[in-house]
Amino acid sequence: MLMIEGKSLRAADARNQEGEEEEKNRTPSLVLGSDRRDVAGVETEGSWTGEKKAKIQSAPASGDLVKIQSDQGLLEQIEGYNWSDDYLKMATDNLVKQLNHFPPDYDDDKIWDLNYDEQLVQEYKQHLHELKIRLTKYRMRAYEGERLKGLDEQQLEQMCTVAKLLDEGYYEWCESSLEWYFDPQLCKKVDLQDYQRLILHNNGEYEDWDDYCKLCCTPEGDRQYVQFWEKLTRETRWWIEATWDFSSFVWQKLERVAFYQAVKIAEEFPEIYSTLIYSGFTDYMGSISFDNYWCKSFGSVYFEIWKRIAKQKMDFKMAVSDVFFKGVPAACSVEMETELQSDQFIPGPVTNHYYTYVADIPHELDEDEARPLIMDAVKKFVTKHKMYYDYAKKKLDIAEKMGLVMPQSPQK
């Protein structure tokens, strides 16, 4: 499996890395700006280099004119692009002011009063006892599975005697074998929902797992975040993908437009506080950058290899060599070079990936039918870290199965 080390490739990093190889490898241009301005679109450093641009002295060809007109028509469909910079900033700022900027404070005042109020001490101890019993039931049901499936709540209650729970350590030991655990520190905060105490284990798949654990989002907040991300994807990804190869100058404006549209969508979801909207937008643009740089690069290379084997009847090594020497994106060059230096005794990375994920795609398929299948196959070994969207969606699914939250009715 090919792992891309470190954080997901951010938009500005992608454009900068690509620019060095542009003429040699013709990699797609990537979004500029995610790391060069704050999330509201205020530039943190000048984008003008001082270099004078050569003026076009000749009229563009008819084909170029058609493309220019088509590109301009696309830009005119994007809300906010034709606005002046000042108006776009004002509209964005007005929307930002409407966001929820104050996440709940879960620092329980009651805990600080325990030394001064005996009644509070007793209430707190009773709360902790009830909480331990309740969390134990979740652990038991998840760990025992089918064996406890037929038991109702009263029967399960009878199994949870104080003596047994103490003997079993409240079943905390079983959390290491589950996908989740209840955070011990969050279990001391009396005003939290049990859902907020639930933490997913991390096996390295999440981008900023430590930060996710600190969010303490309610189920309503997580549901709204998932809905926010999915609506943002539906309403903006189509034009982000369609304009991906546009100039950096155009993208300086487009990324600010994308943030405006993100904040406009976020206004519909009041349970999400503003810092999560900002980080979510950065994750969203970084995810698209990753797909367009890494996945599309490897997808194009493996498609060309498949095409030569399936349609031109080349053998594998000849196909790899032919694709490599005709030029590959910079993202794929190391893997391709390693493959060509390998021998029959030690298969190279392209051999492993192709025969594991791509080789079974039927050779009789049309190229247009095979291309998306190859892209799906490539995403299985060109892996990117998961974002908070993935974390929240999985946590909600687990919580529904546990009975921590009620399943949500399907969105119409």
Order of alpha helices (4+ residues) and beta strands (2+ residues): beta-alpha-alpha-alpha-alpha-alpha-alpha-alpha-beta-alpha-beta-alpha-alpha-alpha-alpha-alpha-alpha-alpha-alpha-alpha-beta-alpha
